[in-house]
Amino acid sequence: METLKFKTNIKCGGCIAAVTPILNALKNVKHWEVDTNNPDKILTIDAESGLNETDIVDALNSKGYMAAKI
């Protein structure tokens, strides 16, 4: 299991609702959450080994959100 963290612009419950289907559909993702109280809106993803961080960035971009690995 590995944990990936991304700085995002996911800032509210509506944003979380918008990205939920695409993040839940990603292969190897076991759990994810966004800390909307953090100024950097940190997305934390627990995943099986082999999850490609580019897939996460591309999935979020497809919904109009950005993510940068930290």
N, C-alpha and C positions, 0 to 999 in steps of 0.2 A: 504494500500500500504506500502511496506517495501523496503528499499534500502540495498543491500548487496554489499560489496566491497571485492575484491580479489587482492592480489599481483600475477602477472602473468609473463610469458616470451613471451607474445604477443607483438612483437616489431616493426612491420611494416605493411604497407597496405596489403602485401601478406598474412601475418599471420591473419589479420582481415578478409580477404576474405576467408581463410580456415575455420575459426571458425564461420562465419556468419550463414551458414545453420544449424549448430547444436544448436547455441544459440537461433536462431529464432524459432526453433522447440520445445524448452522447454516449457512445460505447465506453465502458470501463468506469464511468462516473458512479460512485457509490453514495456520496453525500456532497451537498454544496450549500453555502450560505453567503449572504452579503451583509457586511456590517455597515449599515446606512448611517450609523452614528459617528463612524470614523470619517474625518474630512476627505480621505482618499477613497472612500466607498469600497473597501476591500472585499473582493470575492475570494472565498476559500473553497477549494475543491479537493475532496478526498477521492482518490481514484486508484484503480488497479494500475500496475506498471504498464507502460506502453501508451498511455494517453498522450496525444500530441497536443502541445500547448497552442499550436497554430489552429487546430480544429476549434478550440474554445474561442480564440480571438475571432476567427471567421464566423462562427455561429453567432456571436454577439454582434458583430458588424452587420450581419444580415438583418438584424432587428433594429439597427440604428444606434447601437451602443458600442463604446470602445472599451478595450481592455489592454493593459500593458503588464507583462509579467514582472513581479518584484521578487 
